[in-house]
Amino acid sequence: MTSPEIPSDAKSKLNKVRTQKNTTTIDMTPMVDLGFLLISFFMLTTSLAKPVAMNLSMPIHDEHPIDIEQSKVLNIICDKNNTVWYYEGNEVTHLKKSNYTFDGIRKAILNKQKLVDAQWKKDENGFTKTICLIKMTDDAIYNNMVDVLDEMDITNTKIYAIQTVNQEEVKAIELVRNNNQL
């Protein structure tokens, strides 16, 4: 058997030695260093969002208390187990139990605002003249106070004060609790 003949120019192509192509490499170390420097620079120089707190105007301590109409006052007492008690006026009468839902304390505040607005009209800025006195028992949690302050904002009640619960109110709450357990 004879081998097929290969043309001479094809033989010369087969005999050529190919040169190996070297791949180029890039040293990434300086670029990574620069990236970390830029990241650390911008992290140190930028200001993050500062926490925003609700402004709370505290009254100036005055030796002479201001007389207010009892018909404008709604007392709100935060208690344990997400319970809220409220009554109208300065005397602890007709203590009512509620919660922090729309049909709870918000409805009571809005109803009181309607009564006050009907009797006293709104002020020159269009705000109600309802006065809410917010109090907390020892068993209430901080979140309850925040919920009531949110209700002041939602119902657009501008006149409110945070006070300590007195012994008469504590006794009235205990009396209502004991009567409900019977």
N, C-alpha and C positions, 0 to 999 in steps of 0.2 A: 504494500500500500504506500502510496506516495502522499506526501503532505501537500496541501494546496499552497500555491505560491502567493506570497504576500508582496505587494508592490513595494518598491524601495522607499518611497516617500512615507508610507505607512510604518515601515520599520524604523525610520528615523524618529517618528513620533513616539513609538513605543520605547525607544532607547533613551529618550530625554528624561532626565531626572527632574522631578517636580520639586520646587523649593517649598519648604513648609512655611505657611504664613503664620506669623506671630500675632496673637491677639493682644490688643492694647489693654492695659489695666489702669484704672483710675483709683488713686488712693482717696478714699472717702473720709478719712479721719479728720482733715481740716474742715470739711463741710459739716460734719456732725458736730464738731466743736463749736463752729459758728452758729449752728442751729440751736444748741443748748444755751449759748450765750445770749442769743436773741430772745429765746423763750424766758430765760431767767430775768433779763432786762425788762421785758414787758410785764411780767408778773409782778415785779417789784415796783414798777412805776405806775401801773394802773390802779385806780381806786375801785374797790368793790362796792356793790350796792349797800348803802348804810341802812340799818334797820329803822323803820319809821314807827314811832309810837303815837298813840292818840294823845292830843293835847288835853290836859285836865286842869281846869282852872280851879285853884283852891282859894277859898274865901279868906279874907284877912280876919284874924281873930278880933272880935269886937266884944266889948264888955256888955253892950246893950243889945239884946236880941231884937230882931225885927219881927213885929207882929204880922202874921200872914193869915189870910182867910182860910178857915178849915175846909171850906168847900173846894178849894183849889188843890188840896194835898192828897196824894196817894202814897201810902207807905208800902214798900215792897221788902219782904224779908226772905232771904235765901236760906234754905234749910237743907238737912241731909237728904240723901236719896233723890236728888234732883227735884225736890219739892220747893215750891215758892208759895209764900203766904202774902196776902195783901189785905189792906183795909183802907177806908177813906177817912180823912180828917186826922185830928190829933189824939183822939181817944180810941183805945183798942176795943172797938165794937164791931160786930159782924165780920170777924176774921174769916177769910175765905182761902181755900186751898186751891192751888193751880200747878201748872208745870211750865216748861219753857217752849212750848209749841206755839204755832200760830193761833190756835184756839185757846191757848192758855193765857199767859201773862200779857202777851201782845194785845189780845182782844180786850183784856181788862184796862190796859193803858189807853187804847183807842176809845173805849166807852167812856172813860173818865175825861178824856180830852173833849169829847162831844158835849158832855155835861158842863164842863168849865167854859167851853167856847160859847155855849148857849147862854150862860149866865153872865160871863165876863167879857165876851168877845175876844178876838185875837189882838196881839199887840201891833204896833205900827209896822213891823216887818212881816206880819202875817203868821207869826208863830203863836202857838197855844200858850196860855198862861198857867198850864198845869204844872204843879210842883211835885216831883217824885223824890221821896226820901228812901234811899236804898240802904238796907241793913243786912248783915250776915250773922247767923248763929255760929257758935263754935264748931258745929258739925258740918257746916257748908264747905264746899270746895271752891278753889279759886276760879275754876271754869264757870261756876254759877254766877259769880260777879261779872265776869267777862260777858256772859250771855245777857245779863240784865243791862249792862252798858251798851251792848249791841242793840238791844231793844230800844234804848233811849235814842240811839242814832237812827234806827229804822223808822220809829214813830215820830221822829223830828221833835222830840221833847228836849227843849234847850235849858230848862231849869230843873236841875236835879242835884242832890247832895248825897254823899256817902256818910253814914252815921253809924254809931254803935247801937246794937240792939239793947233795949232796956229790960229790966226785970219784969215789968208789967207785960211786955210782949212775950217774953219767954214763958211766963206763967200761962198766958192765954193760949200759946201754941201747945203747951203740955196738956192743958185742959181739953182742947179740941182733939188732940191725939188720943187721950184717954177715953173720951166720949165715943170716938169712932171705933175703938177696939171692943167696946161692950157688945 
